[in-house]
């Protein structure tokens, strides 16, 4: 849908809060979003300039728009999450978490059995969880069995069977692990008390159970029943040991959900700590794939809602590293500055960073320290997978980098025999391109690199990787053709984050096996060129090499300029804003300065 086509329907879009749905030419739902004002939000897709290819691609595919008006932002928030979960539109945030989690089920039957299951069915039973680890569930059940007297048999303990005396107590009764309901030695009321104790244990609330044991132990001692009192003493000791092993943050802190986020381009990693009675009872880290220009606040808001729903959280407090829009009634958002909650947040951040680094290690092949034969084995696999005519002992990779849509630079890294050759790395300040143009930038730096190699009469790489889609690859090939190097080296494009490989002129991409060493090597090269390019960019900014036009405004510093760019993406967009729109971000005084500066320039 073009901007002109949209202009014909813009006035028909309601200004109420609600959700909007975008459909493509096949009537497939490709995106769901929420908005305080549907007209304002949907219009933004057709009036503002996006810096990412994926957002542009989404807008190009829209053929039909549907709306659902709701009463409040909270209703819009809940409906959006529900629709994303149900339809999983391709351009929405994707929580990459398709596991089936284990539950502890309290079976709907007389004297309910308690056991582990992955199947949650609508049979009237009570399901506790889900839990993030099967091992943790089994450990909990073993602990419960040792401390709460619940049956483990599969006997049909209906009242008539018990009264007829069909069953006899088993070894579990004689070991003190069961009170013998099969022979009528335990009442249903007493059994239900055991189930309450079980739930308290799962919530980390061991106090009531320990108090019950102490009371019962005193009563047994008064009756001179020291053998049973000794059994209870050991159970009490076991409970105290278990409590000491639990991660207790604070005895003054009750229930809270703690979340932190780490970001790598289009992927984000979210850690979740569930705290009950001051104890961490659940911990989980997941990966989130973004598709458009979602901010950290948007990603975290989505993940918080989904994870709280998945793990059935009832906590009324959420601890976060920064504020988010979370319009659920009765929820307190806390951004701690110190104390126990700050320690919890730091622990969550430590977990999410470990998860990110561990995932990176698993995805990336490190050949440093390997023998030449081991390294060449991987190169031969890459040669076969890409059907190269020569062994790629010399590989180079290019990537463009910019800051908030400004200040373009490029980087090139070189790998020889599968490992980094840092003396051959190169940075490029873009010379001939005005503004942000990834294609023209790629054409310039590829031309400069290989013209230099030809002039110096040094060997060319066997494989050149262009980190970008078909557009950047085509631009690079223009330079290769201009230099007369066609057929003398292989050039491929690597689609951003999707890890698809394109050859010039091909309509279909190649996807290497996910865990193959050849793909891991390509990831390693891609990550290295990202690191090298971003480091160069930061160095130039810190040295003041880039002069932000906003910093020329009298009374505006770098921090305010960066804040505006982060919010509105480009200087051109900022020039079009009203003083009221600017004031909402930087305050009225600075907003007047910015407007006065640009009006003077005009």
C-alpha positions in Angstrom: 0.0 0.0 0.0 1.4 3.4 -1.1 1.2 6.6 0.9 -1.2 7.9 -1.8 -3.5 4.9 -1.4 -3.4 5.2 2.3 -4.4 8.9 2.2 -7.8 7.9 0.8 -8.6 5.8 3.8 -6.8 7.7 6.6 -9.8 9.8 7.6 -11.9 6.6 8.1 -9.5 5.3 10.8 -10.9 5.8 14.3 -9.0 7.9 16.9 -9.9 5.5 19.7 -7.5 3.1 21.5 -7.5 -0.4 20.0 -5.5 -2.9 17.9 -4.8 -2.8 14.2 -4.1 -5.8 11.9 -2.2 -5.7 8.6 -2.9 -8.3 5.9 -1.0 -9.0 2.7 -2.2 -9.8 -0.8 -3.0 -13.4 0.3 -5.1 -12.1 3.2 -2.5 -13.5 5.6 -2.1 -11.6 8.8 1.4 -10.2 8.8 1.4 -7.7 11.8 -0.7 -6.8 14.9 -0.2 -3.7 16.9 -1.8 -1.7 19.6 -2.3 2.1 19.8 -3.7 4.8 22.1 -5.0 6.5 18.9 -5.4 4.1 16.0 -5.4 6.9 13.4 -2.2 8.5 14.6 -0.3 5.2 15.0 -1.3 3.6 11.7 -0.6 6.9 9.8 3.0 6.9 11.2 3.8 3.9 9.1 3.0 5.8 5.9 4.3 9.2 6.7 7.7 8.7 8.5 11.0 7.5 7.0 12.1 4.2 8.5 15.8 3.3 8.7 15.3 -0.5 8.5 14.6 -2.6 5.4 12.2 -4.8 7.3 9.8 -2.0 8.2 9.9 -0.7 4.7 9.1 -4.3 3.5 6.2 -4.6 5.9 4.6 -1.3 4.6 5.0 -2.5 1.0 3.2 -5.7 1.7 0.1 -4.2 3.4 -3.0 -4.6 1.3 -5.7 -4.5 3.9 -6.1 -3.0 7.4 -8.5 -4.0 10.1 -9.2 -2.4 13.4 -10.7 -3.4 16.7 -11.7 -0.6 19.0 -11.4 -1.3 22.8 -12.3 0.6 25.9 -8.8 1.2 27.3 -5.1 0.8 26.7 -5.1 -2.2 29.0 -7.7 -4.0 26.8 -5.6 -3.1 23.7 -2.5 -4.5 25.4 -4.1 -7.8 26.4 -5.8 -8.2 23.0 -2.5 -7.6 21.1 -0.7 -10.2 23.1 -3.5 -12.7 22.6 -3.5 -12.2 18.8 0.3 -12.4 18.5 0.3 -15.6 20.5 -2.5 -17.1 18.4 -1.4 -16.1 14.9 2.3 -15.4 15.3 2.4 -12.9 12.4 5.8 -12.9 10.7 6.6 -9.2 11.3 5.7 -9.2 15.1 8.2 -9.9 17.9 8.7 -13.6 18.2 9.4 -15.1 21.6 11.6 -18.1 20.6 10.3 -20.3 23.3 8.4 -23.3 22.0 9.2 -25.8 24.8 6.6 -27.7 26.7 7.2 -27.0 30.3 6.7 -29.5 33.2 3.9 -29.1 35.7 3.2 -30.7 39.1 -0.4 -31.9 38.9 -2.7 -32.5 41.9 -5.0 -35.1 40.3 -8.8 -34.6 40.6 -9.6 -37.7 42.5 -10.1 -38.9 46.1 -6.8 -38.4 48.1 -5.2 -36.7 45.0 -2.0 -38.1 43.7 0.8 -35.6 43.0 3.2 -36.2 40.1 5.1 -34.5 37.2 3.4 -34.0 33.8 4.0 -32.1 30.6 0.4 -32.5 29.4 -2.0 -29.9 30.8 -5.5 -31.2 30.2 -8.9 -29.9 31.2 -9.9 -32.7 33.6 -10.6 -30.6 36.8 -7.1 -31.3 38.2 -5.0 -28.5 39.7 -1.7 -27.8 37.8 1.2 -26.0 39.6 3.8 -24.3 37.5 5.0 -24.5 34.9 8.6 -25.0 35.9 11.6 -24.3 33.8 13.5 -27.4 34.7 12.5 -31.1 34.8 15.4 -31.7 37.1 14.1 -29.0 39.5 10.6 -30.5 39.5 11.9 -34.0 40.3 14.1 -32.6 43.1 11.0 -30.7 44.5 8.9 -33.9 44.4 11.6 -35.9 46.1 11.8 -33.2 48.8 8.0 -33.2 49.2 7.9 -37.0 49.4 10.5 -36.8 52.2 8.6 -34.2 54.2 4.9 -34.4 53.4 2.9 -37.6 53.8 1.1 -38.0 50.5 0.3 -41.3 48.7 2.3 -42.4 45.6 0.2 -45.4 44.7 -2.4 -45.6 41.9 -5.2 -47.3 43.8 -8.8 -46.2 43.2 -9.4 -44.8 46.7 -13.2 -44.1 46.4 -15.0 -44.3 49.7 -16.8 -47.7 48.9 -13.5 -49.4 48.1 -11.9 -48.2 51.4 -15.0 -49.3 53.4 -14.9 -52.8 51.9 -11.3 -53.1 53.0 -10.0 -53.8 49.5 -6.5 -52.4 50.2 -3.7 -52.9 52.6 -1.0 -50.4 53.5 2.3 -50.7 51.7 5.9 -50.2 52.6 5.6 -46.4 52.2 3.3 -46.4 55.2 5.8 -48.3 57.4 8.5 -45.9 56.3 6.5 -43.0 57.5 6.0 -41.5 53.9 2.2 -42.1 53.8 -0.6 -42.1 56.5 -2.5 -45.0 55.0 -5.6 -43.5 53.5 -6.2 -46.8 51.6 -7.2 -48.4 54.9 -9.1 -45.4 56.2 -6.2 -44.4 58.5 -6.2 -40.9 57.2 -9.2 -38.5 56.7 -9.6 -36.5 53.5 -9.4 -33.3 55.6 -6.0 -34.3 57.0 -4.8 -35.2 53.5 -5.9 -31.8 52.2 -3.6 -30.2 54.9 -0.7 -32.1 53.3 -1.6 -30.6 49.9 -1.6 -27.1 51.4 1.9 -27.9 52.8 3.0 -29.0 49.3 1.9 -25.7 47.8 3.7 -23.8 50.5 6.9 -25.6 49.8 6.6 -24.8 46.1 6.2 -21.2 46.9 9.3 -21.2 49.2 7.1 -20.7 52.2 8.4 -23.3 54.6 7.5 -21.5 57.8 4.0 -23.0 58.3 5.1 -26.5 57.7 8.1 -26.1 60.1 5.7 -24.7 62.8 3.3 -27.7 62.3 6.2 -30.1 62.7 7.5 -28.4 65.9 4.0 -28.5 67.4 3.5 -32.2 66.5 6.9 -33.1 67.7 6.2 -31.5 71.1 2.9 -33.4 71.4 4.6 -36.7 70.5 7.3 -36.1 73.1 4.7 -35.4 75.8 3.1 -38.8 74.9 6.5 -40.4 75.3 6.4 -41.4 71.5 10.0 -40.6 71.0 10.4 -42.8 67.9 7.9 -40.8 65.8 9.2 -37.5 67.4 12.7 -38.4 66.1 11.3 -38.9 62.6 9.7 -35.5 62.7 13.0 -34.0 64.1 14.9 -35.3 61.0 12.2 -33.9 58.7 12.5 -30.6 60.4 16.3 -30.7 60.0 15.8 -31.5 56.4 13.5 -28.5 55.9 16.0 -26.2 57.6 18.8 -27.5 55.3 16.6 -27.0 52.2 15.7 -23.5 53.3 19.4 -22.6 53.8 20.2 -23.8 50.2 17.4 -21.7 48.7 18.3 -18.4 47.1 16.8 -16.1 49.8 17.1 -12.5 48.8 15.3 -10.9 51.7 12.9 -12.0 54.4 11.2 -8.6 54.2 10.5 -8.9 50.4 7.4 -10.9 49.6 6.4 -11.4 45.9 8.0 -9.8 42.9 8.8 -10.5 39.2 12.2 -9.4 38.1 13.2 -8.9 34.4 16.3 -7.7 32.6 17.2 -7.4 28.9 20.3 -7.6 26.8 20.2 -6.7 23.1 22.1 -7.9 20.0 20.7 -6.2 16.9 17.4 -7.9 16.0 17.7 -10.3 18.9 17.0 -9.6 22.5 17.5 -11.8 25.6 15.2 -11.6 28.6 15.8 -13.0 32.0 13.0 -13.6 34.5 13.3 -14.2 38.2 10.1 -15.2 40.1 10.4 -14.3 43.8 8.0 -15.6 46.4 8.3 -15.0 50.1 11.8 -13.5 49.5 13.0 -16.6 47.7 13.8 -17.1 44.0 11.5 -20.0 43.0 11.8 -19.7 39.2 14.5 -18.5 36.9 14.3 -18.5 33.1 16.0 -16.8 30.2 14.6 -16.7 26.7 15.5 -15.3 23.3 13.3 -12.8 21.5 13.5 -12.0 17.7 12.4 -8.5 16.7 11.4 -7.6 13.1 10.8 -3.8 13.0 12.3 -0.9 14.9 11.0 -2.0 18.3 12.7 -0.2 21.2 14.0 -2.0 24.3 10.9 -0.8 26.2 8.5 -2.4 23.6 10.4 -5.7 23.6 10.5 -5.9 27.4 6.8 -5.0 27.7 5.9 -7.8 25.3 8.2 -10.3 27.0 6.9 -9.4 30.5 3.3 -10.0 29.5 4.1 -13.3 27.8 6.3 -14.7 30.5 4.0 -13.7 33.3 1.2 -15.5 31.5 3.3 -18.6 30.7 4.4 -19.0 34.3 1.1 -18.0 35.8 2.5 -15.1 37.9 0.2 -13.4 40.3 2.8 -11.0 41.6 1.6 -7.4 41.8 5.1 -5.9 41.6 7.5 -6.0 38.6 11.1 -5.0 39.0 12.7 -3.6 35.8 15.9 -1.8 34.7 13.8 1.0 33.2 10.1 2.1 33.0 7.8 0.5 30.4 4.2 0.9 29.4 2.4 -1.9 31.1 -1.3 -1.0 31.5 -2.4 -3.9 33.6 -4.4 -2.6 36.6 -3.0 -3.0 40.1 0.6 -3.6 38.9 3.5 -1.6 40.5 6.5 -1.1 38.2 9.7 -0.6 40.2 13.0 0.7 38.9 15.2 0.2 42.0 18.1 2.4 42.9 19.4 0.4 45.8 18.5 -2.2 48.4 17.4 -5.8 47.9 15.4 -5.1 44.7 18.5 -3.6 43.1 20.5 -6.7 44.1 17.8 -8.8 42.5 17.9 -6.8 39.3 21.7 -7.1 39.2 21.4 -10.8 39.6 19.0 -11.0 36.7 21.3 -8.9 34.6 24.2 -11.2 35.4 22.0 -14.2 34.3 21.0 -12.6 31.0 24.5 -11.7 30.1 25.7 -15.2 30.8 22.9 -16.6 28.6 23.9 -14.2 25.7 27.6 -15.1 25.9 26.9 -18.8 26.2 24.6 -18.7 23.1 27.2 -16.7 21.2 29.8 -19.3 22.1 27.6 -22.1 20.9 26.7 -20.4 17.7 30.2 -19.3 16.8 33.1 -21.5 15.7 36.5 -20.6 17.2 39.4 -22.1 15.3 42.1 -20.3 17.3 44.5 -22.9 18.8 43.4 -25.6 16.3 45.9 -27.3 14.1 46.2 -26.3 10.4 44.6 -29.6 9.4 41.6 -29.0 11.7 41.1 -25.5 10.3 41.3 -26.7 6.8 38.8 -29.4 7.4 36.2 -26.6 8.2 37.3 -24.7 5.1 36.8 -27.8 2.9 33.3 -28.1 4.3 32.6 -24.5 3.5 34.0 -25.0 0.0 31.7 -27.9 -0.5 28.6 -26.2 1.0 29.0 -23.1 -1.1 30.3 -25.0 -4.2 33.4 -22.9 -4.4 36.0 -23.6 -7.1 38.9 -22.9 -4.7 39.6 -23.6 -1.0 38.7 -20.3 0.8 42.0 -19.9 2.8 41.6 -16.1 2.4 38.1 -14.6 3.3 37.2 -11.0 3.6 33.9 -9.5 5.0 32.4 -6.0 4.6 29.9 -4.2 6.8 28.4 -0.7 6.9 27.7 1.1 10.2 25.9 4.3 11.1 24.7 6.0 14.3 20.9 6.7 14.5 20.8 6.9 10.7 23.7 9.3 10.5 27.6 9.3 10.2 28.2 6.3 7.9 31.4 4.3 8.1 32.5 0.8 6.9 34.7 -2.0 8.1 36.4 -5.0 6.5 37.9 -8.0 8.4 40.2 -10.6 7.0 40.4 -14.3 7.9 43.3 -16.5 6.7 43.2 -20.3 7.2 40.0 -19.8 9.2 41.4 -17.4 11.8 41.6 -13.6 12.2 44.3 -11.8 10.4 44.0 -8.5 12.2 46.9 -6.8 10.4 44.7 -6.9 7.3 41.6 -5.3 8.9 40.6 -2.0 7.4 38.3 0.9 8.4 36.8 3.2 5.8 35.5 6.7 6.1 32.9 7.1 3.4 34.1 9.8 0.9 31.8 10.0 -2.1 28.3 9.3 -0.6 26.1 12.0 0.8 23.7 11.0 3.6 22.8 7.4 4.4 23.0 5.1 1.4 24.0 1.6 2.2 24.2 0.5 -1.4 26.4 3.4 -2.6 28.6 3.1 0.5 29.2 -0.6 -0.1 30.0 0.1 -3.8 32.6 2.7 -2.8 34.4 0.7 -0.1 34.6 -2.6 -2.2 36.0 -0.6 -5.1 38.6 1.1 -2.9 39.7 -2.2 -1.3 40.2 -4.2 -4.5 41.6 -1.3 -6.6 44.2 -1.1 -3.9 45.0 -4.8 -4.0 45.3 -4.7 -7.8 47.7 -1.6 -7.6 49.8 -3.4 -5.0 49.7 -6.6 -7.0 48.9 -8.8 -3.9 46.7 -11.9 -3.9 42.9 -11.6 -3.9 40.6 -13.4 -1.4 38.9 -16.6 -2.6 35.6 -15.6 -0.8 34.2 -12.1 -0.1 31.2 -11.8 2.2 28.9 -8.8 2.0 27.0 -8.4 5.3 23.6 -7.3 3.9 20.9 -8.3 1.5 20.6 -8.4 -2.3 20.9 -4.6 -2.6 24.3 -4.4 -1.0 25.5 -7.5 -2.9 24.5 -6.0 -6.2 26.3 -2.7 -5.3 29.4 -4.6 -4.5 29.3 -6.6 -7.7 29.1 -3.3 -9.7 32.6 -2.5 -8.3 33.9 -6.0 -8.9 32.7 -5.7 -12.6 34.2 -2.2 -13.0 37.5 -3.5 -11.8 37.4 -6.4 -14.2 37.5 -9.0 -11.4 34.4 -10.9 -12.4 35.1 -14.6 -12.0 38.4 -14.0 -10.1 36.8 -14.2 -6.7 33.5 -15.4 -5.2 31.2 -12.7 -3.7 28.2 -13.6 -1.6 25.6 -11.7 0.4 24.7 -12.6 4.0 21.2 -11.5 4.9 21.1 -9.6 8.2 20.5 -12.0 11.2 18.6 -14.5 9.0 21.9 -16.2 8.0 20.8 -16.8 4.4 23.5 -16.7 1.8 22.8 -15.1 -1.7 24.9 -15.4 -4.8 24.7 -12.6 -7.4 21.7 -13.1 -9.7 20.2 -15.9 -7.8 16.5 -15.6 -6.7 16.7 -18.3 -4.1 19.1 -18.2 -1.1 21.1 -20.9 0.5 20.7 -21.9 4.1 23.5 -23.9 5.6 22.8 -26.5 8.2 22.1 -24.7 11.5 24.9 -26.3 13.6 27.4 -26.9 10.7 31.0 -25.8 11.2 30.8 -23.9 8.0 27.9 -21.7 9.2 29.6 -21.3 12.6 32.7 -19.9 10.8 30.5 -17.5 8.8 28.8 -16.3 12.0 32.3 -15.8 13.6 33.4 -13.7 10.7 30.1 -11.7 10.7 30.3 -11.1 14.5 33.9 -9.9 14.1 33.1 -7.4 11.4 30.2 -6.1 13.5 32.5 -5.7 16.5 35.3 -4.0 14.5 32.9 -1.6 12.8 31.1 -0.6 15.9 34.3 0.0 17.8 35.6 2.2 15.1 32.3 4.2 15.1 32.5 4.7 18.9 36.1 5.9 18.7 35.2 8.5 16.1 32.2 9.8 18.1 34.3 10.0 21.3 36.9 12.0 19.4 34.3 14.4 18.1 35.0 13.5 14.5 31.2 13.4 13.8 29.5 16.8 14.3 25.9 16.3 15.0 23.8 19.1 13.5 21.7 19.2 16.7 24.9 19.9 18.7 25.2 23.2 16.8 22.0 24.4 18.4 22.9 27.0 21.1 22.1 25.5 24.6 21.9 21.9 23.3 24.5 19.3 24.3 25.4 15.9 23.0 23.2 14.1 25.5 20.1 16.0 24.4 21.0 15.6 20.8 21.4 11.8 21.2 18.1 11.7 23.0 16.3 13.4 20.1 17.9 11.1 17.6 17.1 8.0 19.5 13.4 9.1 19.8 12.9 10.5 16.3 15.6 8.7 14.2 16.8 11.5 12.0 17.5 15.3 11.9 15.1 15.8 9.0 12.3 14.3 11.1 13.2 16.5 14.0 13.0 19.6 11.8 9.4 18.8 11.0 8.3 18.5 14.7 6.2 21.2 16.5 7.5 22.8 19.6 4.9 20.8 21.7 6.1 17.5 20.2 9.8 18.4 21.1 8.8 19.6 24.6 7.3 16.2 25.4 10.9 14.7 25.0 13.3 17.5 26.1 11.2 20.0 27.9 9.8 23.4 26.8 12.9 25.5 27.2 15.2 23.3 24.9 12.3 22.7 22.5 12.1 26.5 21.9 15.9 26.6 21.2 15.6 23.8 18.7 12.6 25.3 16.9 14.3 28.7 16.8 17.5 27.3 15.4 15.8 25.5 12.5 13.4 28.3 11.7 16.4 30.6 11.5 18.1 28.2 9.1 15.0 28.0 6.9 
